[in-house]
Amino acid sequence: METKRVEIPGSVLDDLCSRFILHIPSEERDNAIRVCFQIELAHWFYLDFYMQNTPGLPQCGIRDFAKADILFVT
């Protein structure tokens, strides 16, 4: 099953990554569970705050969001 590419604006992804991903302590960055947990928190923040306050943002599930987030960070 192929996931679609979600077009979340770079400014939104930049904010979410700086809030949730970039500040993971260095000793936890190699822990996939910890990183996935932070991506999940970023997804909930996106749904609860960005989507509620910014009309026109794409709605996406965790899989599409994680893909967009990881592609943005790398």
Summary of the structure (lengths in Angstrom):
residues: 74
radius of gyration: 12.1
end to end distance: 22.7
largest distance: 37.8
contacts: 180
relative contact order: 0.24
helix: 66%
strand: 0%
